[in-house]
């Protein structure tokens, strides 16, 4: 008789919290992101040959109330006609805390996806052949104006996604840009400080109106592994909701579009807003905020840091990088022309 090890015993106890009868543990995959972000997926087949995934997480952004929000977000995508695997609570209706591998983990189950992911999506929706379909889906979610979530998405501005975060991701990137730019030769420092002041003043102005903008609850991670297509290659839906949360539609769109050269990126954002506008009506305040959001998110993003570093000691290349960044912060932009 096979001797059952401690970890297998723990898994059997966990699986029994969700399913009755005989179950088979087919595989486990560890998807952790470092010591402080433990995640493991346990693939299970039930007695009736149904397939599920039990997900175990020990990090500071996964807790029962958050998983309940993910569950409702998944339901909202299905409510507007798109496929998303159902997220399931335990047999007693909760998302239990369990012991596994010496960790205290939150556990929840998920329907094994009926559809495969699209491996040709590329870097987000901008380069996806399903771009317009994905944008229309996003517009339909925006039209729900869902207000059941107090937790922000992973794309949040002026809020923290995880308690361990010091800043939102946009501010983190901007501070990294500032730190590197301030080490450039002295002759560039007047422009560096001018760029930082332009960026910071725009961010402060945006913050004054940002929380008046309408929100909904979005999936917030439309990368190639999360876009689902049917057997005929038709876009069918999304999965992976662990970055989902409430967000401003324009922030969501501008964050999801990129990261091509600046003019191409700007034109794609304009096109995306136009596509979304076929389904969703932007308010006057959203139209006012759109260029401010662009100037907050894009000019000091990590891609601009990479360009500046790639310039090395080439003063002409450094100047070109700084000029492009300053242009992004000062040029007149009308996304709704």
C-alpha positions as CSV (number, residue, x, y, z in Angstrom):
1,X,0.0,0.0,0.0
2,X,1.3,3.4,-0.9
3,X,2.3,5.5,2.1
4,X,0.6,8.9,1.9
5,X,3.0,11.8,2.6
6,X,2.1,14.9,4.7
7,X,1.5,17.2,1.7
8,X,-0.7,14.6,0.0
9,X,-2.7,14.2,3.2
10,X,-3.1,18.0,3.4
11,X,-4.3,18.1,-0.2
12,X,-6.9,15.4,0.4
13,X,-8.3,17.3,3.4
14,X,-8.4,20.5,1.4
15,X,-10.1,18.8,-1.6
16,X,-12.7,17.3,0.7
17,X,-13.7,20.8,1.8
18,X,-15.0,21.4,-1.8
19,X,-16.1,18.0,-3.2
20,X,-17.9,14.9,-2.0
21,X,-17.1,11.4,-3.2
22,X,-14.0,10.1,-4.7
23,X,-11.7,12.7,-6.3
24,X,-8.4,12.3,-8.1
25,X,-5.5,14.8,-7.7
26,X,-4.1,14.9,-11.2
27,X,-1.4,17.5,-10.9
28,X,-0.1,20.5,-8.9
29,X,1.6,23.6,-10.4
30,X,3.4,26.2,-8.3
31,X,2.9,29.7,-9.6
32,X,4.5,31.6,-6.8
33,X,6.1,35.0,-7.2
34,X,8.8,34.9,-4.5
35,X,8.8,34.0,-0.9
36,X,6.0,36.4,0.1
37,X,3.6,35.5,-2.7
38,X,2.9,31.8,-2.6
39,X,0.4,30.3,-5.0
40,X,-0.3,26.7,-6.0
41,X,-2.9,25.3,-8.4
42,X,-4.2,21.7,-7.7
43,X,-5.9,20.0,-10.6
44,X,-8.7,17.7,-9.5
45,X,-11.1,15.4,-11.2
46,X,-14.3,14.5,-9.4
47,X,-16.1,11.2,-9.3
48,X,-18.4,12.4,-12.1
49,X,-15.3,13.2,-14.3
50,X,-15.6,16.9,-13.9
51,X,-12.4,18.9,-13.8
52,X,-11.6,21.7,-11.4
53,X,-8.7,23.6,-10.1
54,X,-8.3,24.3,-6.4
55,X,-6.1,27.4,-5.8
56,X,-4.1,28.0,-2.7
57,X,-2.6,31.4,-1.9
58,X,-0.6,32.9,0.8
59,X,0.0,36.6,0.0
60,X,-1.2,39.9,1.3
61,X,-3.7,40.5,-1.5
62,X,-5.6,37.2,-1.3
63,X,-8.2,36.9,1.5
64,X,-11.8,35.5,1.6
65,X,-13.5,38.9,0.9
66,X,-11.2,39.5,-2.1
67,X,-11.9,36.0,-3.5
68,X,-15.6,36.7,-3.1
69,X,-15.1,39.8,-5.2
70,X,-13.3,37.8,-7.9
71,X,-16.2,35.4,-7.9
72,X,-18.7,38.2,-8.5
73,X,-16.4,39.7,-11.2
74,X,-16.3,36.4,-13.0
75,X,-20.1,36.3,-12.8
76,X,-20.4,39.8,-14.3
77,X,-18.5,38.8,-17.4
78,X,-20.8,35.8,-17.9
79,X,-23.8,38.2,-17.4
80,X,-22.8,40.2,-20.5
81,X,-22.3,37.2,-22.7
82,X,-18.7,36.1,-22.3
83,X,-17.3,32.9,-20.9
84,X,-15.4,33.0,-17.6
85,X,-14.7,29.9,-15.4
86,X,-16.9,29.9,-12.3
87,X,-15.2,30.5,-9.0
88,X,-16.5,28.1,-6.3
89,X,-16.7,28.4,-2.6
90,X,-16.4,25.4,-0.3
91,X,-19.2,23.0,0.6
92,X,-20.1,25.3,3.5
93,X,-20.2,28.4,1.3
94,X,-16.9,30.0,2.4
95,X,-13.3,30.4,1.1
96,X,-11.5,28.6,3.9
97,X,-8.1,29.2,5.4
98,X,-6.1,26.0,5.3
99,X,-2.7,24.7,6.3
100,X,-0.5,23.6,3.4
101,X,3.3,23.2,3.1
102,X,3.8,25.0,6.4
103,X,1.8,28.0,5.2
104,X,-1.6,29.4,6.0
105,X,-3.4,29.6,2.7
106,X,-6.7,30.9,1.4
107,X,-8.4,28.1,-0.7
108,X,-11.0,28.4,-3.5
109,X,-12.0,26.3,-6.4
110,X,-12.4,27.2,-10.0
111,X,-14.1,25.4,-12.9
112,X,-11.4,24.1,-15.3
113,X,-11.7,26.3,-18.4
114,X,-13.7,24.9,-21.2
115,X,-11.6,26.9,-23.7
116,X,-7.9,27.3,-24.4
117,X,-6.0,30.6,-24.1
118,X,-4.9,32.5,-27.2
119,X,-1.2,32.2,-27.6
120,X,-1.1,34.8,-30.4
121,X,-2.4,37.8,-28.4
122,X,1.0,39.2,-28.0
123,X,1.7,42.0,-25.5
124,X,-1.8,42.8,-24.3
125,X,-4.8,43.8,-26.3
126,X,-3.1,46.4,-28.5
127,X,-1.5,43.7,-30.7
128,X,-4.3,41.2,-30.4
129,X,-6.3,40.3,-33.5
130,X,-9.3,40.2,-31.1
131,X,-8.6,43.8,-30.0
132,X,-12.0,45.3,-30.9
133,X,-13.9,42.4,-29.5
134,X,-12.0,42.6,-26.2
135,X,-12.6,46.4,-26.1
136,X,-16.4,45.9,-26.7
137,X,-16.4,43.4,-23.8
138,X,-14.6,45.9,-21.6
139,X,-17.2,48.6,-22.6
140,X,-20.0,46.3,-21.6
141,X,-18.4,45.7,-18.2
142,X,-18.0,49.5,-17.8
143,X,-21.7,49.9,-18.6
144,X,-22.5,47.8,-15.5
145,X,-21.0,50.5,-13.2
146,X,-20.6,47.7,-10.7
147,X,-20.3,48.9,-7.2
148,X,-20.0,45.7,-5.2
149,X,-16.2,46.0,-4.8
150,X,-14.3,48.2,-2.4
151,X,-10.9,46.7,-3.5
152,X,-9.0,48.3,-6.4
153,X,-7.7,46.4,-9.4
154,X,-4.0,45.7,-9.9
155,X,-4.0,48.8,-12.2
156,X,-5.0,51.2,-9.4
157,X,-4.0,54.8,-9.3
158,X,-3.9,56.8,-6.0
159,X,-4.6,53.5,-4.1
160,X,-2.5,50.5,-3.1
161,X,-3.3,47.1,-4.5
162,X,-1.4,45.2,-1.7
163,X,-0.8,46.4,1.9
164,X,2.9,45.9,1.4
165,X,3.0,48.3,-1.6
166,X,4.5,51.8,-0.9
167,X,3.0,53.4,-4.0
168,X,0.8,52.6,-6.9
169,X,2.7,51.1,-9.9
170,X,2.6,54.3,-11.9
171,X,4.2,56.3,-9.0
172,X,6.8,53.5,-8.5
173,X,7.8,53.8,-12.2
174,X,8.0,57.6,-12.1
175,X,10.2,57.5,-9.0
176,X,12.5,55.0,-10.6
177,X,12.7,57.3,-13.7
178,X,13.5,60.3,-11.5
179,X,16.2,58.4,-9.5
180,X,17.9,57.4,-12.7
181,X,17.5,60.7,-14.6
182,X,19.0,62.6,-11.7
183,X,22.2,60.7,-12.2
184,X,22.5,61.9,-15.7
185,X,25.3,64.5,-16.5
186,X,24.7,68.0,-15.1
187,X,23.9,69.6,-18.4
188,X,20.6,67.6,-18.5
189,X,19.4,68.3,-15.0
190,X,17.4,71.5,-15.8
191,X,15.3,69.5,-18.3
192,X,15.1,66.5,-15.9
193,X,13.7,68.7,-13.2
194,X,11.3,70.4,-15.6
195,X,10.0,67.0,-16.8
196,X,9.5,65.9,-13.2
197,X,7.6,69.0,-12.2
198,X,5.4,68.8,-15.3
199,X,4.6,65.1,-14.5
200,X,4.0,65.8,-10.8
201,X,1.8,68.8,-11.4
202,X,-0.3,66.8,-13.8
203,X,-0.6,63.9,-11.4
204,X,-1.8,66.3,-8.6
205,X,-4.3,67.9,-10.9
206,X,-5.6,64.5,-12.0
207,X,-5.9,63.4,-8.3
208,X,-8.3,66.2,-7.6
209,X,-10.9,64.8,-10.1
210,X,-9.9,61.1,-10.3
211,X,-12.3,59.8,-7.6
212,X,-15.2,61.5,-9.3
213,X,-14.8,59.4,-12.4
214,X,-17.2,56.4,-12.9
215,X,-15.9,53.0,-12.0
216,X,-16.8,49.4,-12.6
217,X,-15.1,46.1,-11.7
218,X,-12.7,44.7,-14.4
219,X,-10.7,41.6,-14.9
220,X,-7.5,43.7,-15.1
221,X,-5.0,41.3,-16.7
222,X,-5.7,40.9,-20.4
223,X,-2.4,39.2,-21.4
224,X,-2.1,36.4,-23.9
225,X,-2.5,33.7,-21.4
226,X,-5.8,35.0,-20.1
227,X,-7.7,35.5,-23.4
228,X,-9.9,32.5,-24.3
229,X,-10.9,31.3,-27.7
230,X,-13.1,28.5,-28.9
231,X,-12.2,25.6,-31.1
232,X,-12.7,27.8,-34.2
233,X,-10.4,30.5,-33.0
234,X,-13.2,32.9,-32.0
235,X,-12.8,35.1,-29.0
236,X,-15.0,33.7,-26.2
237,X,-14.0,35.2,-22.9
238,X,-11.4,35.6,-20.1
239,X,-10.1,34.0,-17.0
240,X,-7.6,34.7,-14.1
241,X,-9.3,37.2,-11.9
242,X,-6.7,37.6,-9.1
243,X,-5.8,41.2,-10.2
244,X,-9.5,42.2,-10.7
245,X,-11.1,45.0,-8.9
246,X,-12.8,48.4,-9.2
247,X,-11.2,50.8,-11.6
248,X,-11.8,53.8,-13.8
249,X,-12.4,52.7,-17.4
250,X,-10.0,55.2,-19.0
251,X,-7.2,54.2,-16.6
252,X,-7.9,50.5,-17.5
253,X,-7.8,51.2,-21.2
254,X,-4.6,53.3,-21.2
255,X,-2.9,50.8,-19.0
256,X,-3.9,47.9,-21.3
257,X,-2.8,49.6,-24.5
258,X,1.0,49.5,-25.2
259,X,3.8,49.5,-25.4
260,X,4.6,50.5,-29.0
261,X,6.5,53.7,-30.1
262,X,4.8,56.8,-28.7
263,X,2.9,58.0,-31.8
264,X,1.7,54.5,-32.6
265,X,0.6,54.0,-29.0
266,X,-1.2,57.3,-28.9
267,X,-3.1,56.5,-32.1
268,X,-4.0,53.0,-30.8
269,X,-5.4,54.6,-27.6
270,X,-7.5,57.0,-29.7
271,X,-8.8,54.1,-31.7
272,X,-9.5,52.1,-28.6
273,X,-11.5,54.9,-27.1
274,X,-13.4,55.3,-30.3
275,X,-14.3,51.6,-30.3
276,X,-15.4,51.6,-26.7
277,X,-17.4,54.8,-27.4
278,X,-19.7,52.7,-29.7
279,X,-21.0,51.0,-26.6
280,X,-20.1,53.2,-23.7
281,X,-20.9,57.0,-23.3
282,X,-18.0,58.9,-21.9
283,X,-18.9,61.8,-19.6
284,X,-17.5,65.3,-19.9
285,X,-15.3,64.7,-16.8
286,X,-13.9,61.5,-18.4
287,X,-13.1,63.5,-21.6
288,X,-11.3,66.1,-19.5
289,X,-9.4,63.4,-17.5
290,X,-8.3,61.3,-20.5
291,X,-5.2,63.4,-21.6
292,X,-4.2,63.8,-17.9
293,X,-4.3,60.1,-17.4
294,X,-2.2,59.6,-20.5
295,X,0.4,62.1,-19.2
296,X,0.4,60.5,-15.8
297,X,0.8,56.9,-17.0
298,X,2.9,56.9,-20.2
299,X,5.8,59.4,-20.1
300,X,7.7,58.0,-17.1
301,X,6.6,54.3,-17.5
302,X,9.3,51.6,-17.3
303,X,9.7,51.5,-21.1
304,X,11.0,55.1,-20.9
305,X,13.4,54.1,-18.2
306,X,14.7,51.3,-20.4
307,X,15.2,53.7,-23.3
308,X,17.1,56.2,-21.2
309,X,19.3,53.4,-19.9
310,X,19.9,52.1,-23.4
311,X,21.1,55.5,-24.4
312,X,24.1,55.0,-22.1
313,X,26.7,57.8,-22.4
314,X,25.4,58.9,-25.9
315,X,24.4,62.5,-25.2
316,X,22.5,62.8,-28.4
317,X,20.5,59.7,-27.5
318,X,19.9,60.9,-24.0
319,X,18.7,64.3,-25.3
320,X,16.3,62.5,-27.7
321,X,14.8,60.5,-24.9
322,X,14.3,63.5,-22.7
323,X,12.8,65.6,-25.5
324,X,10.4,62.8,-26.3
325,X,9.3,62.5,-22.7
326,X,8.8,66.2,-22.4
327,X,6.8,66.3,-25.6
328,X,4.5,63.7,-24.2
329,X,3.9,65.9,-21.2
330,X,3.2,69.1,-23.1
331,X,1.7,68.2,-26.5
332,X,-2.0,68.9,-27.0
333,X,-4.0,65.7,-27.0
334,X,-7.7,65.3,-27.9
335,X,-8.8,61.7,-27.6
336,X,-12.4,62.6,-28.6
337,X,-11.8,64.7,-31.7
